[in-house]
Amino acid sequence: MFEKLNEIKVLRDPIHEYIHIEYQIIWDCLNTPEFQRLRRIHQLGSTYLVYHTAEHSRFSHSLGVYEIVRRMVNEVEGLKDMLSEEEKVEVMLAGLLHDIGHGPFSHSFESILPYSHEDFTIRILTEDSEIHEVLTKADPHLPANVASIITHTHTNPLLSMIVSSQLDADRMDYLLRDAYFTGVSYGNFDLERVLRTLRVQSDKLVIKESGIHTVEDYIMARYHMYWQVYYHPVSRSVETILIRFFHRLKVLAESDPSIKEMFPMFEVLFQSEMPSVSQHFALDEPACFYGFRLATHHSDSILSDLASRLLNRRLFDYADVENSAQSEAQKQRVEELGYDSNYYFAIDSADQRPYHPYQEYENSLIWILMHTGEIKELSQASLLVKAIVKGENKEDVKMFFPKETSL
């Protein structure tokens, strides 16, 4: 049995109205330094430079995921009765802590490191951290059990499906939350209808056939949010500069050891071995911005210029890549005007399909419970989703370069 709070705590939330916390262990995890650090990590990385109100954090998103999980295990017919209290608490913790390993600027920083935020999520859960202490105090097996839900190795696969699948608490919260804070309507769908039509059948989470149109709306919400928000070319321009700033910093450190002393906040960049949990914890976006400010005064013109561009929103221009001759001409133009093309020219490709019926984990798929009792994979039950799956995969290839070098 897990200890409950004397009274349920409620936190105001613009997406879910209230976040309800009943268990002491949830409250204790929320108040650890590792979880509080998520306040200092933007949910959408650099997208706030495109949509000026996209200032929400991984902290608020993680609470939102927790709240959807809490509702699922307590409201979904079949699920609420078949899960033990231990399983319910474990999956609520997995929802709350699934992003605990995230670094700054979403996935931009991660692209230059030899490990992922998922790796650090598991390490924070299972190694020396306050979250690990809180979990272990409640149950010595709890850190491993929560980690196994995130890694899809838990003995009850339903728990992983709740947190990480193609219709999960994570995606449902970030679509609604990101749409709200960017001020767009693309990500909206009927969460209440999804929860009302969820069922458990044959060890799978399924949607009743009557809810199929709501799921179609959810799939289209994903599609539009990726192309209108997540893959916005201005946001990709910021990411291009971020990645090249960090790359330049690493190159300079190889020949000038003093760089490491000048930029201690970026120490994880300068080591070949896996950083410790405490080193990872120390890196957040305020630390990065302090590093950018220091870099504007550095003698290396490339480093200082890239830092200044990040701080003052002097971003790269962009254009569609139509053929290799065109992109090569733009690259030569960059070099002719005195820019190092390693840092001032980039080609980026984005592609996205909102639903993938071929996944490593069967329980990651979306299943529809037909009125006949048969269970069908979503693309076999929806003509709209079938057309998306069978259709051509959309790809957007762009090149990025300083505006003054534009052809």
C-alpha positions as a printed NumPy array, in Angstrom:
array([[  0.   ,   0.   ,   0.   ],
       [  1.272,   3.467,  -0.902],
       [  0.802,   6.278,   1.59 ],
       [ -1.827,   8.838,   0.642],
       [ -1.806,  12.548,   1.394],
       [ -4.097,  13.861,   4.114],
       [ -6.07 ,  15.596,   1.383],
       [ -5.846,  15.554,  -2.403],
       [ -3.696,  18.386,  -3.733],
       [ -4.885,  20.153,  -6.854],
       [ -2.735,  22.212,  -9.196],
       [ -4.313,  24.605, -11.687],
       [ -3.627,  23.737, -15.311],
       [ -4.851,  25.427, -18.522],
       [ -5.248,  22.105, -20.362],
       [ -6.74 ,  19.819, -17.715],
       [ -8.139,  22.502, -15.365],
       [ -6.764,  20.625, -12.362],
       [ -3.919,  18.202, -11.747],
       [ -4.945,  15.893,  -8.881],
       [ -2.281,  14.427,  -6.575],
       [ -3.436,  11.802,  -4.097],
       [ -0.274,   9.858,  -3.275],
       [  2.61 ,  11.055,  -1.125],
       [  5.195,   9.508,  -3.45 ],
       [  3.906,  11.533,  -6.415],
       [  4.131,  14.718,  -4.353],
       [  7.612,  13.8  ,  -3.115],
       [  8.888,  13.13 ,  -6.659],
       [  7.432,  16.412,  -7.868],
       [  9.456,  18.246,  -5.206],
       [ 12.825,  16.671,  -6.008],
       [ 15.552,  18.847,  -7.594],
       [ 15.595,  16.599, -10.673],
       [ 11.912,  17.222, -11.36 ],
       [ 12.052,  20.918, -10.476],
       [ 14.873,  21.257, -13.029],
       [ 12.275,  20.622, -15.748],
       [ 10.931,  24.112, -15.08 ],
       [ 14.168,  25.314, -16.691],
       [ 13.75 ,  23.28 , -19.881],
       [ 11.419,  24.577, -22.607],
       [  8.96 ,  21.94 , -23.793],
       [  9.395,  23.065, -27.409],
       [ 13.075,  23.933, -27.354],
       [ 13.692,  27.024, -29.461],
       [ 10.136,  27.275, -30.833],
       [  9.457,  30.243, -28.526],
       [ 11.486,  32.245, -31.068],
       [  8.751,  31.467, -33.603],
       [  5.622,  31.42 , -31.45 ],
       [  6.301,  33.974, -28.744],
       [  3.988,  32.416, -26.13 ],
       [  5.527,  28.922, -26.41 ],
       [  7.289,  29.401, -23.074],
       [  5.863,  26.295, -21.421],
       [  8.217,  23.808, -19.824],
       [  8.866,  20.083, -19.568],
       [  7.658,  20.487, -15.978],
       [  4.093,  21.418, -16.953],
       [  3.99 ,  18.805, -19.727],
       [  5.136,  16.052, -17.355],
       [  2.41 ,  16.973, -14.897],
       [ -0.086,  16.893, -17.754],
       [  1.002,  13.416, -18.804],
       [  0.684,  12.268, -15.208],
       [ -2.869,  13.649, -15.019],
       [ -3.978,  11.839, -18.183],
       [ -2.433,   8.602, -16.893],
       [ -4.165,   9.116, -13.532],
       [ -7.492,   9.532, -15.281],
       [ -6.919,   6.512, -17.51 ],
       [ -6.175,   4.115, -14.661],
       [ -9.094,   5.432, -12.605],
       [-11.753,   6.025, -15.278],
       [-11.246,   3.72 , -18.265],
       [-13.657,   0.821, -18.152],
       [-11.796,  -2.456, -17.731],
       [ -8.503,  -0.754, -16.912],
       [ -9.465,   0.67 , -13.537],
       [-10.566,  -2.753, -12.254],
       [ -7.798,  -4.951, -13.645],
       [ -4.782,  -2.957, -12.389],
       [ -3.541,  -3.297,  -8.837],
       [ -2.818,  -0.215,  -6.754],
       [  0.897,  -0.889,  -7.203],
       [  0.557,  -0.959, -11.01 ],
       [ -1.516,   2.22 , -10.998],
       [  1.079,   4.096,  -8.939],
       [  3.947,   2.71 , -11.032],
       [  2.403,   3.86 , -14.317],
       [  1.47 ,   7.258, -12.854],
       [  5.113,   7.652, -11.812],
       [  6.259,   6.599, -15.297],
       [  4.023,   9.276, -16.807],
       [  5.292,  11.907, -14.385],
       [  8.973,  11.024, -14.812],
       [  9.186,   9.955, -18.463],
       [ 11.014,  13.181, -19.497],
       [ 13.19 ,  13.582, -16.415],
       [ 16.378,  13.023, -18.447],
       [ 15.747,  15.777, -21.008],
       [ 18.533,  18.221, -21.74 ],
       [ 18.178,  21.838, -22.859],
       [ 16.584,  22.904, -26.152],
       [ 14.595,  19.738, -26.672],
       [ 16.473,  17.478, -29.115],
       [ 18.971,  20.031, -30.528],
       [ 21.571,  19.547, -27.802],
       [ 21.004,  15.806, -27.856],
       [ 22.01 ,  15.577, -31.514],
       [ 25.688,  16.246, -30.689],
       [ 25.905,  13.875, -27.716],
       [ 26.487,  10.109, -27.803],
       [ 23.483,   9.386, -25.591],
       [ 19.776,  10.18 , -25.5  ],
       [ 17.513,  11.752, -22.917],
       [ 15.883,   8.319, -22.489],
       [ 19.258,   6.969, -21.343],
       [ 19.449,   9.616, -18.641],
       [ 15.829,   9.149, -17.635],
       [ 16.604,   5.534, -16.768],
       [ 19.849,   6.508, -15.022],
       [ 18.122,   9.134, -12.879],
       [ 15.515,   6.554, -11.892],
       [ 17.984,   3.784, -11.092],
       [ 21.198,   5.539, -10.006],
       [ 22.181,   8.077,  -7.353],
       [ 19.529,  10.81 ,  -7.363],
       [ 16.89 ,  12.174,  -5.016],
       [ 14.195,  10.672,  -7.211],
       [ 15.858,   7.278,  -6.826],
       [ 15.92 ,   7.76 ,  -3.034],
       [ 12.238,   8.702,  -2.927],
       [ 11.232,   5.692,  -5.005],
       [ 13.454,   3.264,  -3.121],
       [ 12.16 ,   4.476,   0.241],
       [  8.641,   3.547,  -0.826],
       [  9.655,   0.213,  -2.393],
       [ 13.161,  -1.057,  -3.252],
       [ 11.809,  -2.484,  -6.524],
       [ 10.025,   0.692,  -7.57 ],
       [ 12.862,   2.392,  -9.545],
       [ 13.347,  -0.684, -11.737],
       [  9.604,  -1.193, -12.182],
       [  9.014,   2.411, -13.267],
       [ 12.027,   2.252, -15.606],
       [ 10.705,  -0.977, -17.16 ],
       [  7.443,   0.739, -18.107],
       [  9.398,   3.424, -19.969],
       [ 11.605,   0.828, -21.709],
       [  8.66 ,  -1.447, -22.622],
       [  9.987,  -4.337, -20.536],
       [  7.443,  -4.388, -17.725],
       [  5.617,  -7.663, -17.17 ],
       [  2.32 ,  -5.876, -17.883],
       [  2.618,  -4.376, -21.388],
       [ -0.561,  -2.356, -20.883],
       [  1.355,  -0.009, -18.604],
       [  3.847,   0.865, -21.333],
       [  1.007,   1.371, -23.803],
       [ -0.551,   3.975, -21.488],
       [  2.659,   6.032, -21.376],
       [  4.322,   5.306, -24.708],
       [  2.433,   4.162, -27.795],
       [  0.814,   5.899, -30.739],
       [ -2.197,   6.894, -28.662],
       [ -0.677,   7.582, -25.279],
       [ -0.8  ,  10.08 , -22.448],
       [  2.449,  11.7  , -23.602],
       [  1.266,  12.509, -27.125],
       [ -2.22 ,  13.486, -26.025],
       [ -0.887,  16.051, -23.561],
       [  1.805,  17.567, -25.745],
       [ -0.538,  18.03 , -28.719],
       [ -3.11 ,  19.88 , -26.639],
       [ -0.538,  21.79 , -24.582],
       [  1.674,  22.793, -27.503],
       [ -1.345,  23.957, -29.508],
       [ -2.567,  26.038, -26.571],
       [  0.768,  27.742, -25.898],
       [  1.639,  28.364, -29.535],
       [ -1.805,  29.852, -30.088],
       [ -2.721,  27.487, -32.928],
       [ -5.742,  25.203, -33.25 ],
       [ -4.099,  22.378, -35.193],
       [ -3.399,  20.172, -32.175],
       [ -6.894,  20.152, -30.721],
       [ -8.865,  16.921, -30.467],
       [-11.534,  15.545, -28.126],
       [ -9.567,  14.083, -25.205],
       [-12.754,  13.423, -23.228],
       [-14.181,  11.342, -26.056],
       [-10.96 ,   9.348, -26.331],
       [-11.066,   8.516, -22.624],
       [-14.761,   7.603, -22.769],
       [-14.264,   5.163, -25.653],
       [-11.087,   3.494, -24.378],
       [-11.439,  -0.135, -23.343],
       [ -9.254,  -3.15 , -22.563],
       [ -9.592,  -6.161, -24.828],
       [ -7.231,  -9.124, -25.36 ],
       [ -4.493,  -7.456, -23.268],
       [ -4.629,  -4.336, -25.427],
       [ -5.924,  -0.826, -24.995],
       [ -8.54 ,  -0.395, -27.715],
       [-10.904,   2.338, -28.903],
       [-14.543,   1.487, -29.465],
       [-15.627,   1.792, -33.078],
       [-17.878,   4.7  , -32.078],
       [-14.766,   6.688, -31.166],
       [-12.91 ,   6.159, -34.434],
       [-13.602,   9.659, -35.771],
       [-12.078,  11.183, -32.648],
       [ -8.946,   9.122, -33.211],
       [ -8.851,  10.284, -36.824],
       [ -8.961,  13.876, -35.537],
       [ -6.074,  13.028, -33.203],
       [ -4.023,  11.612, -36.097],
       [ -4.663,  14.714, -38.197],
       [ -3.771,  16.918, -35.222],
       [ -0.383,  15.21 , -35.09 ],
       [  0.11 ,  15.697, -38.814],
       [ -0.65 ,  19.416, -38.776],
       [  1.269,  20.139, -35.564],
       [  4.42 ,  18.619, -37.02 ],
       [  4.326,  20.645, -40.211],
       [  2.978,  23.89 , -38.792],
       [  4.811,  23.949, -35.446],
       [  7.433,  21.263, -34.794],
       [  9.023,  21.482, -38.259],
       [  8.585,  25.221, -38.693],
       [ 11.548,  26.415, -40.832],
       [ 12.409,  29.277, -38.466],
       [ 12.631,  26.848, -35.555],
       [ 14.863,  24.604, -37.685],
       [ 17.025,  27.658, -38.397],
       [ 17.559,  28.165, -34.664],
       [ 18.393,  24.492, -34.221],
       [ 20.916,  24.727, -37.073],
       [ 22.738,  27.563, -35.302],
       [ 22.545,  25.821, -31.909],
       [ 24.087,  22.624, -33.234],
       [ 26.866,  24.515, -34.99 ],
       [ 27.622,  26.615, -31.92 ],
       [ 28.094,  23.481, -29.813],
       [ 30.135,  21.831, -32.556],
       [ 32.427,  24.878, -32.795],
       [ 32.873,  24.863, -29.036],
       [ 33.964,  21.217, -29.123],
       [ 36.408,  21.868, -31.982],
       [ 37.983,  24.787, -30.135],
       [ 38.319,  22.768, -26.947],
       [ 40.367,  20.117, -28.763],
       [ 43.163,  22.61 , -29.456],
       [ 42.64 ,  25.021, -26.553],
       [ 42.108,  23.394, -23.121],
       [ 41.302,  26.794, -21.588],
       [ 37.925,  26.623, -23.34 ],
       [ 36.843,  24.054, -20.773],
       [ 37.611,  26.467, -17.95 ],
       [ 35.904,  29.374, -19.698],
       [ 32.707,  27.387, -20.296],
       [ 32.277,  25.038, -17.302],
       [ 28.516,  24.863, -17.929],
       [ 29.236,  22.851, -21.098],
       [ 31.548,  20.301, -19.493],
       [ 29.453,  17.372, -20.734],
       [ 30.475,  18.359, -24.28 ],
       [ 34.172,  18.087, -23.57 ],
       [ 34.404,  14.544, -22.205],
       [ 34.429,  11.276, -24.058],
       [ 32.96 ,   9.202, -21.249],
       [ 29.323,   9.25 , -20.19 ],
       [ 28.708,  12.19 , -17.833],
       [ 27.477,  11.6  , -14.315],
       [ 23.882,  12.194, -13.313],
       [ 24.975,  15.274, -11.349],
       [ 26.796,  16.718, -14.399],
       [ 23.727,  16.19 , -16.547],
       [ 21.532,  17.729, -13.865],
       [ 23.641,  20.911, -13.818],
       [ 22.96 ,  21.627, -17.488],
       [ 19.751,  23.528, -18.121],
       [ 18.766,  26.364, -20.433],
       [ 19.673,  29.267, -18.083],
       [ 23.186,  27.782, -17.862],
       [ 23.334,  27.592, -21.657],
       [ 22.257,  31.211, -22.055],
       [ 24.978,  32.29 , -19.659],
       [ 27.406,  30.34 , -21.824],
       [ 26.103,  32.06 , -24.96 ],
       [ 26.598,  35.453, -23.289],
       [ 30.188,  34.589, -22.393],
       [ 30.803,  33.349, -25.929],
       [ 29.821,  36.689, -27.47 ],
       [ 33.039,  38.089, -25.969],
       [ 35.288,  35.239, -27.133],
       [ 38.07 ,  35.956, -29.612],
       [ 36.903,  33.257, -32.016],
       [ 34.729,  35.113, -34.512],
       [ 32.644,  32.091, -35.467],
       [ 31.809,  31.172, -31.87 ],
       [ 31.   ,  34.74 , -30.869],
       [ 28.895,  35.354, -33.974],
       [ 26.847,  32.173, -33.555],
       [ 26.262,  33.012, -29.882],
       [ 25.168,  36.524, -30.783],
       [ 22.752,  35.158, -33.37 ],
       [ 21.159,  32.912, -30.735],
       [ 20.818,  35.699, -28.189],
       [ 19.591,  38.375, -30.567],
       [ 17.545,  36.27 , -32.986],
       [ 19.688,  36.976, -36.052],
       [ 18.749,  33.723, -37.668],
       [ 19.753,  32.025, -40.894],
       [ 17.602,  32.425, -43.953],
       [ 16.263,  29.31 , -45.67 ],
       [ 15.141,  28.025, -49.046],
       [ 13.748,  24.799, -50.446],
       [ 16.358,  22.492, -51.933],
       [ 15.21 ,  21.829, -55.475],
       [ 18.358,  20.136, -56.788],
       [ 22.006,  19.599, -55.89 ],
       [ 23.25 ,  22.274, -58.302],
       [ 21.121,  24.9  , -56.598],
       [ 22.303,  23.97 , -53.091],
       [ 25.923,  23.798, -54.237],
       [ 25.624,  27.288, -55.744],
       [ 24.269,  28.625, -52.447],
       [ 27.091,  26.949, -50.539],
       [ 29.674,  28.552, -52.869],
       [ 28.007,  31.918, -52.356],
       [ 28.393,  31.505, -48.6  ],
       [ 32.092,  30.741, -48.988],
       [ 32.697,  33.564, -51.497],
       [ 31.431,  36.063, -48.937],
       [ 33.931,  34.816, -46.378],
       [ 31.826,  32.442, -44.311],
       [ 32.977,  28.97 , -43.277],
       [ 30.352,  26.704, -44.837],
       [ 30.891,  24.136, -42.078],
       [ 29.13 ,  26.568, -39.757],
       [ 27.135,  28.831, -42.062],
       [ 25.533,  26.411, -44.483],
       [ 23.373,  23.397, -43.725],
       [ 20.839,  21.15 , -45.393],
       [ 18.095,  19.76 , -43.196],
       [ 15.489,  17.177, -44.116],
       [ 12.224,  16.727, -42.25 ],
       [  9.676,  14.   , -42.831],
       [  6.775,  12.751, -40.809],
       [  3.958,  10.264, -41.059],
       [  1.352,  10.762, -38.31 ],
       [  0.696,   7.056, -37.858],
       [  2.942,   4.03 , -38.316],
       [  1.163,   0.658, -38.425],
       [  4.468,  -1.226, -38.44 ],
       [  6.027,  -0.873, -35.003],
       [  8.487,  -2.886, -32.94 ],
       [  5.96 ,  -3.145, -30.117],
       [  2.537,  -4.491, -31.109],
       [  0.987,  -2.634, -28.195],
       [  2.293,   0.637, -29.644],
       [ -0.334,   0.416, -32.386],
       [ -3.826,   1.864, -32.198],
       [ -6.491,  -0.812, -32.052],
       [-10.2  ,  -0.444, -32.807],
       [-12.854,  -2.619, -31.162],
       [-15.447,  -3.168, -33.889],
       [-19.134,  -3.573, -33.093],
       [-18.764,  -7.246, -34.081],
       [-16.23 ,  -7.796, -31.288],
       [-13.312,  -8.053, -33.734],
       [-10.181,  -5.997, -33.024],
       [ -8.646,  -4.209, -36.008],
       [ -5.497,  -2.159, -36.318],
       [ -6.477,   1.478, -36.988],
       [ -5.47 ,   1.655, -40.658],
       [ -7.623,  -1.42 , -41.324],
       [-10.645,   0.209, -39.699],
       [-10.348,   3.792, -40.964],
       [-10.334,   4.744, -44.654],
       [ -8.779,   8.101, -43.759],
       [ -5.858,   6.592, -41.851],
       [ -5.449,   3.882, -44.494],
       [ -5.032,   6.609, -47.123],
       [ -2.4  ,   8.33 , -44.96 ],
       [ -0.478,   5.088, -44.431],
       [ -0.589,   4.132, -48.108],
       [  0.122,   7.652, -49.318],
       [  3.444,   9.193, -50.194],
       [  5.582,  10.168, -47.234],
       [  5.887,  13.958, -47.088],
       [  9.442,  15.281, -46.943],
       [ 10.69 ,  18.847, -46.659],
       [ 14.337,  19.547, -47.522],
       [ 15.652,  23.019, -46.821],
       [ 19.032,  24.726, -46.81 ],
       [ 20.012,  27.334, -44.238],
       [ 22.5  ,  30.178, -44.618],
       [ 23.099,  33.826, -43.522],
       [ 20.527,  36.143, -45.085],
       [ 23.149,  38.36 , -46.68 ],
       [ 24.444,  35.377, -48.695],
       [ 21.09 ,  34.569, -50.281],
       [ 21.236,  34.093, -54.032]])
